[in-house]
């Protein structure tokens, strides 16, 4: 059935176009021969095609545009006729004899355009006559297109200020009256379309009306372009007349579209100065009108206007814009009790944006908006509507974007109350937005109270808000979220040690409930923050503040249960040997019991060796115990190269530059010899497995360790030992079974160049290297 209807309509359109073109052809022939009577005859017959009721607005528009193009040519002919002496008044009378009213009125509008331009009669009289005569067409579609044609041909002939048609008898008031009258009649025709035809075709009619809305809205655009409409005229005449028509039509589609048109086409300063009148119309609109969108656009325009120049801000204060908008939103929500929560949040989000632009210094206004939002959300479960939650994120993001400072947002008491209504996923999104804002603006959060408030806001990232951790959470997303929390923890700082200690305790309280998956991300940054505080307190008395509850290094170590090696190093700096030893013990237990992956073991043992090397707090017995353990772990690594490197790294545990009591040359040499044996074993294993000797890289690395301790003055590292190792490497490199390794060759060559350079330096170091033959 639908297909048949479309085919029929195409046939009717084709027939209409054919009839129009045929009559247009004869009209052109009459125009070319200056035959006015035939031109009028065929133009009337051509325009009769527009009398059809069979076409949809879309198809009718195609037909209309073809007729419009022909009418422009006819208008040019009428102008030429008046130049040749034909009376425009007679012509105006003559076209009124056309048989059918629709062609007659199109011709009348066309001649009327020439009539006004001739200035033989006041423009207001011709315009009034035309707008009144058009009442003769009451069919909605035909009437709308006719009046649209009238608006089109007259728009450049209105008696506006500065216009050539302005005079003693013609004023801007007449221009406004003409456009308003045409607008009113067009809107009535447009609304009438809704009530024609059967109820089952309601959707079809609404679609057709939507296609025609710009014909009506164009009148408001014409009004906005009239130069003579100042603020007073707009306030006293234009806006009240337009709003009267909008409210009285009681049509949902018309009210939504026309209110939006008013907001878009008229100047921002006019809206600001007529807020009372404009806002007063919103509660009178039909309950089904999408007021939230229109009102939000109004606030958006006013926000942009406020942001455009600081000079306009006093105007907002003068008219008490915030108070009026806030009251209007309350009345609209009250008048529409069934308004979805999305609409409510959208309105308050727009109001908050407006408030932040116009009154950035009034945090109480912003908090008032958030409080109103909380009031509407109260009694509801967490929001499941994705659009509503997205709008809440926009609402909560607005203060962050405006102030670039979470500290300011933390002063808004209703801010966390709004977040309570977000579901877990959206809560995490908002928490991420907050952290990103802090990172971007490098915001300093330096009190425990503010940290407490902040961590309440971002708790969606710190712990599971639901009963269980969701397995479906993407692992990469989870890591990124937790890394952002870790970066945040590192930014928290106070110069006051007592306050910093409170911050650490506050963070610890929040992150300990995060579960085993989060702790590896969140504990390390807290550890490092604590170590910074320990170093800050280093050297102070046990009770520097004169209070029982003062912050001390020992107390911090007690609070942070898992510092391990990092805490041991900090304890070393504070000369707390028992504490440092305990943390090393814990680190060793962790290594033995929980680290089974070979790569992780390599990383861990080098971390242990590096940390232990820097320790100066241990007595001989404790240091020997820890060092013996470290060398034992090194020798038990899975791969020979890893064993070798870890063992020669242990040599540094027996010779520390800034500790005179840790300079045991013999044990250094023992480590290096042991490393050589392991390197040699690795070579032999490689030869047995692959039939060729492995790289000499390990030997070159050990040579560099020999040179390091040789320079440091270790008496056990002799010239003979170094010379022997050089010869060993050379022999291995030239062996038939050796595997070519350009990197190892370059490394060895670089080492030899270094030795030669040391020789050439002269002085004590040159003398040391002189006996070595390179």
Secondary structure, 3 states (H helix, E strand, C coil): CHHHHHHHHHHHHHHHHHHHHHHHHHHHHHHHCCCHHHHHHHHHHHHHHHHCCCCCHHHHHHHHHHHHHHHHHHHHHHHHHHHCCCCHHHHHHHHHHCCCHHHHHHHHHHHHHHHHHHCCCCHHHHHHHHHHHHHHCCCHHHHHHHHHHHHHHHHHHCCCCCCCCCCCCCCHHHHHHHHHHHHHHHHHHHHHHHHCCCHHHHHHHHHHHHHHHHHHHHHHHHHHHCCCCCHHHHHHHHHHHHHHHHHHHCCHHHHHHHHHHHHHHCCHHHHHHCHHHHHHHHCCCCCCCCHHHHHHHHHHHHHHHHHHCHHHHHHHHHHCHHHHHHHHHHHHHHHCCCCCHHHHHHHHHHHHHHHHHHCCCCHHHHHHHHHHHHHHHCCCCCCCCHHHHHHHHHHHHHHHHHHCCHHHHHCCCCHHHHHCCCCHHHHHHHHHHHHHHHHHHCCCCCCHHHHHHHHHHCHHHHCCCCCCCCCCCCHHHHHHHHHHHHHHHHHCCCCCHHHHHHHHHHHHHHHHHHCHHHHHHHHHHHHHHHHHHHHHHCCCCCCCCCCCCCCCHHHHHHHCCCCHHHHHHHHHHCCCHHHHHHHHHHHHHHHHHHCCCHHHHHHHHHHHHHHHHHCCCCCHHHHHHHHHHHHHHHHCCCCHHHHHHHHHHHHHHHECCCCCCCECHHHHHHHHHHHHHHHHHHHHHHHHHHCCECCCHHHHHHHHHHHHHHHCCCCCCCHHHHHHHHHHHHHHHHCCCECCCHHHHHHHHHHHHHHHHHHHHCHHHHHHHHCCCC
